[in-house]
Amino acid sequence: MLGETPSMSSEPALYRLSSAPLAVETLYGERPSRQTIYRWRSQGLHGVRLRCVSGPGGWRTCDRWLRQFFEAVSAAKEGGR
């Protein structure tokens, strides 16, 4: 409705890319280097780029986008067989 604020729970919790290696380790058990995270953003992996937004202090991503990235990379690798 007009004048209501949207629920913040639907918005992903964004964090800096420098924090993403720890998030990947929490989600998947392995910690990539920061350089790897930045490469996933700029060059991608198997034709898939990590979704990020530019925010105060640099690029940001979230757990949801990391999961989507790995799902898309897995699908791209499966399709390449």
Secondary structure by P-SEA (a helix, b strand, c coil): ccccccccccccccccccaaaaaaaaaccccccaaaaaaaacccccccccbbbbccccccccaaaaaaaaaaaaaaaaaac
